[in-house]
């Protein structure tokens, strides 16, 4: 029987995805703190802040923060579970056939 590695193993996957969800919850809180900080700076600068601007600024800052966090978290998830090592480099395999030795 072939031993499953990385995210193919249900136990490893459950631990990795649990860690990912926990990290994303903490980062959602961090995103909220960034939104509060940005709105605070805008308020202190004396910028007029109609409700639509508050909503758009909040959504823009939070979504940008969460997108960056999510992508980096997936990179760490993939690398930390050994999933990256399972991927075959087809370009390398093709070049090895062209130039043996």
Secondary structure, DSSP 8 states (H G I E B T S, - for coil): -----GGGSHHHHHHHHHHHHHHHHHHHHHHHHHHHHHHHHHHHTT----HHHHHHHHHHHHHHHHHHHHHHHHHHHHHHTTHHHH---HHHHHHHHHS--
